[in-house]
């Protein structure tokens, strides 16, 4: 059986999660991407590090942003058994491609609603659900035309990801200034200005087969101080359902979200779960790897099996296990060249398993993005005692040095 996987840049979710899962399922994989050399290098590093085996693998160049190019490329290779992506940017293209070949997949309309933040708000409001106040700013439109916005509000790209160019603004003058800055970096991009939601940020991780929606896990996020919103830490919450899980799930089902993996971010305000965004794919930045380990769940295998037309039963009690997870991101506080940093490591002591993975190589130079592109490395800590986990993380970080020079 052959899986066609659509991708942009390589990610740990794919290289460390989905490709090894495909190998376990006996699948051959064709990776369609506009960055074939980057994927070949990532696969070579994975193999050289002695990590989980990868499946028989072909990497083909393709304009994956165009569903017509995806269909043409795949059609020339012969009908696949599954078409899949874990990219935010390629869900609609993948859904249309799967539909063309009459394969299991997401509804392209639901994928579009999830990706387009303005359409997401309109869809929730049309269904009488708890919609966040939002104003759309098409390319070239004057931000002074936006009326009725509560300040402070959050300005962001309509179809952005990873908190890139997401900023809190205090008044109309600041809004106009930030719009100019973002448009200089993203000419032609549509923006949205949304009601600022104060309160704890959480996520709900779900898996569906188009009929049943399974609640897998929930995370609590710790963010950098405003005006930017960089996730600095993620904690797996100990059990489901959380107080707002049913409300989030109802909103997802109203949006047509219910096939494959989904990562939904929301703010809890009293009895309401107010959705910030719906990411119709697995949670990233190694949280999915930690989730699979903590729940002792073949998470990536299950997601791929859904796209193969299966929905195997989940292990009993998977969402309520007693393991705890803390994921800590080491962030660059400024731009420059990374002069010193620790290498990868895996240790276990006092009931806590620590896995550290660098995300930049020593010698790399980067500007200060104020997004997750500033991550230098990620530390995953898994155990059953939260205090021990916190002590282990603090000791690990204190014993290591990351140095950036201008």
N, C-alpha and C positions, 0 to 999 in steps of 0.2 A: 504494500500500500504506500502511496506517495502523498505527502503533505506539501503544499505550496505555501510558503511563509513570506508575507510582504513586510518589508522593513525599510526604514531610513537608516539612521546611525545605529551601530551595535549597542545593545543594552545588556546589563546583567540578567534582566528578566528572561531574555531570549537565550543568551549564551550559556548562562548557568542554570536556567530553569527549563525553558520549553524545549531546547534542543536535546538535552539529556533525557527529558521525558519522552520525546519522540523516539530516541534510541531504545528506551525501555519498552515502548509499545511496538517496536519492530518496524517503525516507519522510515522510509527514505524521505529526505527533505530537499526541496529546491528552494533556496532563498532568492527571492526577487527583490532587488534593491538598486537605488541610484548611487550607492557607495560600496561597490563590490570589494574593492581592495581593503577598506576598513573592516569589513566582515571577515575576510580571509585572515587578516592580522589578528583579529579578536579570537577566531577559532584556533589559530596556531598558538597563541598565548595560553588559551584554555588547555589545550592538549599538552603543551610543554610543562604546565604546572601540575600535571598529573591528576586533574579533576575528572568528574564523571564523564564517561565516554560519550562522544557525539555520534549521531547516526550517519549513515552514508549521505553525503552532503554535496550538492551542487550550488554554486553561487553565480547568479546570472544578472547582468546589468539590465535594468528596466526602469522606465519612467513611472514609478509606482504611484505618483500623484495623479495619474490619469488612468481611470478604470478601463478605458478602451485599450491602452497599451498593455495593461495587465491581462485582459481577456485575450488579446492577440498573441502575447507571448506564451500564455498557458495553453491556448488552443493548439499552437504549433507543436507543443510537447506531448499532447495527448491529455485526455480528460483526467483530472486528479481525483483523489479520494476526499480531500479536504483543502479548503483555502482559509488561511488564518493570518491575523496580525495582532500584535500587542501594542501597536503605535496609536497614540491619540489622533495623529494626523491622517491615518489611512483606514479608519473604520468604515467610512462611507464607501470608499473605493473597494474595500474587501467585501463588504456586504453585497454590492452590486455585482462583483465578479462571482461570488458564490452563487448568487441568484441566477446568473447567466448559465452556469453549469448545473443548475438544479441541485445544489449541495446545501447541507444545513448551514445556516448562518444567521446573522442579525438582520433585522428589518432596517433597510437603509434609511428610512424616515426617522426611526428612533435613534440611529447613529448620528444623523444630522442634528436632531434636537439636542443630543448630548454635547456635540462639539460646538455648536453655535449658541453662545450664552444668551444672546437676545432672544433667539427662537425658544430656548429652554424656558425663559421667563414667560414668554407669550403662551407657550403650551400649558404651563402650570396654571396661569391665570385663566385661560379658557376653560380649564377643567374645574375651576372653582377652588383650587388648592392654594396653599400658602406661598404666594409668589413674592419675591423680593422686588421692590421698586427699582426700575431699571430704565435707562434712556440710551438709545442707540445713536452713535455718531458715525455716519458713513464717511468715507474718504472725502476730503475737501469741504465738509460742512463745518460751519463756525460753531464752536462750543457755546457761544453766547445764545444760540437758539434753543439750548436745552433749558426747559423750565420745569419747575416743581420738584427739583432734586433736593433731598435733604442733605445738609452738610453736617459733619464730614461725610464724604462718599468715597467709594473706591473706583478708580479708573483703571481699566485693563483692556487688552486686545480682545475683541469679540471671540476669537478662536485661538487664544493663546494657551500656553501650558507652562507649568513649572514656576509660577509666580513671576515670569519674565514680563517686565514693564507693568507690573501691578503696583499701584501706589495709592496711598490715602491722601486725599486733598481736602483742605479746610474751607475753601470758599471759591467763588467763581473766578477770581483772578488767578489763583493757584491752579485751578482746573485748566484754564486756557494755557498757562505756561507749561504744564505737564503734557498737554495734548501736543503742543509744538515739539517738545523734546521727543516724545514717542514717535511722532510722525517723521521726524528726522531720521530715526533708526528704522522705522517700518513704513516707508512710503506706500500709500495705497491700502493700508490696513484699516479695517473698520474697528471702532472702539466702542466700549460700553462704559457708562458711569452708573454705579449701583449703590443702593443703600448699604451703609456700613453696618455689619452685623457684629455686635459685641457679644462676647461670651465664649465659653470653651469650644474649641474646634475639635470635632471628632470625625471619624469616617466609619462607614459600614462597607464591609466586603461581602459580596454576594456572588452566587453561581447559579445560573438557570439553564433549563433545557428548552425554553420557549413555552413551557406549561407551568412547571413548579419553579419558584424562586427560593433558593436555599440561603439562609443567613449563615455566613461562615465565621466572621470575626469582626471586631471593632477596635479601632485605634484612637488614642488621644494624641493630638499634636501640640508641641510647644513651638511657638513662632518667635522670630526675632522681633524687637520692638518696632512699632510703626515709625515711618510711613511705609516700610516694605514688609513683606510677608514671607520670609524664608523659614522653612521647616528646619528647626535645629535638633529636634528630638521627637521620637515617636514611641509611644508605649502601648503594647497590646493590652487591651482591657480583659479582665479575667474570665468573663462569661457572657453569653448571649441568652435571651435578648437583653439589650440595654434599654433604658426607659423610653428611648425614642426610636427604637429599631422598627417597630410596626409602622410608625408614621412615615419614616423614610421609605420603607418597602412599598407602602401604598402609593407614594408619589412616583416611585420608579415604575410600578406597574401601570399607573395612569399615563406615563410617558412612553409606554411600550418597551421599556427596558426589562429584559428577562431572558436573554440568551447569552451564555458564556459568562465570562468574568466581568465584574463591574466594581469600581472604587468610587464611592460617593462621599463627598465632603460636606459637612453641615455644621451649623452652630445651634446648640441647644439653648433655647430661650423659654424658660418656664416649661409648659407642656408641649411646646412646638419644636419641631426639627426644621430649621430653615436652611434649605439646600443652597450651598455656595456654588458647587459645580458637580457634574456627573462625568466621570472619566470611564468610558465604556471599555475598560480593559483592566488588567491586574494592577493593584497598587505597585508602585515602583520603588526605586532607590533602595533596593534589597529588603524592603518590608515583606514582599511576597516570599522571598527565600526564608526569612525569619518565621513567617507565618506557617509555612509548610513544616519547618522543623519543630516549632513549638506545638502545633496541633498533631504532629506525627501523621500528617495527611499527605497523600500523593496529589498535592494541589495541581501541579502543572499537568500531570497525567489526566486528571479529571477534566480540566478545561479542554485539552485536546480531544478527549473522548467525546465530549459534547459536540465538538465540531466534526467528529466522525459519525455523528448521528446516534450516539449513546448517551445515557445519563445514569451511570452506575449509582447505586445507593451510597450515601455518605456513611463513613464509619460512625457508629452510635456514639454520641457524646462528644463529637469532634469539636463543636463550638464551645464546650464548657470545660475544657481540660484545665488542670491547675497550674500549668506552666506560665511563667511571666516572661515578657520580652521587653527590652529597652534597646532602641536603636539611636545611636548618637552620631551626629554628623560633625566632623571637624571642618570648620568653615574658614576660608581665607578672609582676614579682616581688611585686606587692601590688595591692590594689584601689584604685580611684580613677578619675579622668577622664584620658583620653589627651589631653595638651596639645600634643605635638609628635611627628611621625612622618614618615618619608619616604613619597613616593608610589610608584606602580608604576614599574618600569623593566625594560628588557631591554638588556644590553650583552654584547659579546664582545671579549675581549682575551687575548693570550698563549695562545690555544688553549682558553680556558675561556668557556663561555656562562653568563651569570648572568641569571636571571629572578627578580625580586622582586615579590611581590604582597602588599599590605596586607590584613589580615583584620579590622581595625577602622578606623573613621573617626575622625579627630581630633574631639574633643568628646564621644565616647561615654564613658559611665560604666559600670563593671562592678565587681562584687566580685571577690575573689581565689578562683578555683574550685579550683585545684590539679588541673586537667585540661587537655585541649587547648582548652577555652574561654578559657584564658589566652593563647592565641596572638595576638600583635599582627600578625605577618606571617610569611611563609614565603619562604625563599630557595632556589632550585634552581640548583645548579651542575653543569654537565655538561662533560666533557672526557675526555682519554685519560691524563692524568698526575695521579696523586693528590696529589703535592706541590704542583703548580700550582693544583689545585682548592682545597686547604687554604689556600694563601696568598691566593688571590683572595677566598675567603669571609672570612678574617680582615680583609683590607683593606676589604672592603665594609662589614662590621659596624663597624669602627673609625671609618669616615668618616661614619657616620650616627648620628642621635640619636633615641631614643624616650623621651619624658618623661611620667610619670604623676604627677598631683598629687592630694592627698586631696580 
